[in-house]
């Protein structure tokens, strides 16, 4: 009975990964189908993680993002989070983000708040690991607009695969993600693909260099962004 249950869980995770990967590949191809606006940005981040008893991890992340060919500030945010791993193959998380977004036309910042609930699955295959994460997020901003209702809600589906290099402190990660808006009558709104190279200096210190492509979907002139992200991660056991 136990073997049967484990086999069913494994099959479920593989099927979810196949569905998510297929969907994200279709969306990636679709994003090239119409006229668009291109932009290059850079993201600079730092994250501190702490492992607690009972498979709990807390973290604090901060990031500065630049846009308009990295000549203009886009936003600065901080994100505290907590994650629980009830089993080796499942993770459940909660995070809050306080986001300062710069408005160049008025030369002022608006404050945005995000609450996100995560559930993720992992499936190791030798040196590979397949991951799936489902995130439901709610966003509020301290300004009012007739064109928007708050909270803005979205469901995000991310599929990823990573490879741990033998005899090297390196891990290579490929991910694809799609956004499903929940508060308005729309099917999909955005797709993101990312390639990350992670270097472990030691057990406490990691460096991550990532190239990200993301695009709006189903718009007459979608914004396509090419992003270079650099991040430092400090982990306390």
Long-range contacts (C-beta under 8 A, 24 or more apart in sequence): 9-89, 10-123, 13-89, 13-121, 13-123, 13-130, 13-132, 14-123, 14-130, 16-121, 16-132, 17-123, 17-130, 17-132, 17-159, 20-132, 20-157, 20-158, 20-159, 20-176, 21-159, 21-176, 23-157, 23-178, 24-157, 24-159, 24-176, 24-177, 24-178, 24-191, 24-193, 25-176, 27-178, 27-188, 27-191, 27-217, 28-176, 28-191, 28-193, 28-213, 30-191, 30-217, 31-191, 31-215, 31-216, 31-217, 31-222, 31-224, 34-219, 34-220, 34-221, 34-222, 35-220, 35-221, 36-215, 36-221, 36-222, 36-223, 36-224, 37-221, 37-222, 37-223, 37-224, 38-224, 38-225, 38-226, 39-67, 39-68, 39-69, 39-223, 39-224, 39-225, 39-226, 40-69, 40-70, 40-225, 40-226, 40-227, 40-228, 41-65, 41-66, 41-67, 41-68, 41-69, 41-70, 41-74, 41-225, 41-226, 41-227, 41-228, 42-66, 42-70, 42-227, 42-228, 42-229, 42-230, 43-212, 43-227, 43-228, 43-229, 43-230, 43-231, 44-229, 44-230, 44-231, 45-229, 45-230, 45-231, 45-232, 46-231, 46-232, 46-233, 46-234, 47-231, 47-232, 47-233, 47-234, 48-233, 48-234, 48-235, 48-236, 49-233, 49-234, 49-235, 49-236, 50-235, 50-236, 51-235, 51-236, 51-237, 54-84, 55-84, 55-85, 55-86, 56-82, 56-83, 56-84, 56-85, 57-82, 57-83, 57-84, 57-85, 58-82, 58-83, 59-83, 63-231, 67-225, 72-102, 72-104, 73-102, 74-101, 74-102, 75-99, 75-100, 75-101, 75-102, 75-112, 76-100, 83-118, 88-122, 89-121, 89-122, 89-123, 90-119, 90-120, 90-121, 90-122, 91-118, 91-119, 91-120, 91-121, 91-122, 92-118, 92-119, 92-120, 93-117, 93-118, 93-119, 93-120, 94-118, 110-141, 110-142, 110-143, 111-141, 111-142, 112-139, 112-140, 112-141, 112-142, 113-139, 113-140, 113-141, 114-138, 114-139, 114-140, 127-163, 127-164, 127-165, 127-166, 128-161, 128-162, 128-163, 129-161, 129-162, 129-164, 130-159, 130-160, 130-161, 131-158, 131-159, 131-160, 131-161, 131-162, 132-157, 132-158, 132-159, 132-160, 133-157, 133-158, 133-160, 134-158, 136-182, 149-183, 151-183, 152-181, 152-183, 153-181, 153-182, 153-183, 154-179, 154-180, 154-181, 154-182, 154-189, 155-179, 155-180, 155-182, 156-180, 169-199, 169-200, 169-201, 170-197, 170-198, 170-199, 170-200, 171-197, 171-198, 171-200, 172-196, 172-197, 172-198, 173-197, 173-198, 186-218, 187-218, 188-217, 188-218, 189-216, 189-217, 189-218, 190-214, 190-215, 190-216, 190-217, 191-215, 191-217, 194-229, 203-235, 203-237, 204-234, 204-235, 204-236, 205-232, 205-233, 205-234, 205-235, 206-232, 206-233, 206-235, 207-231, 207-232, 207-233, 208-232, 208-233
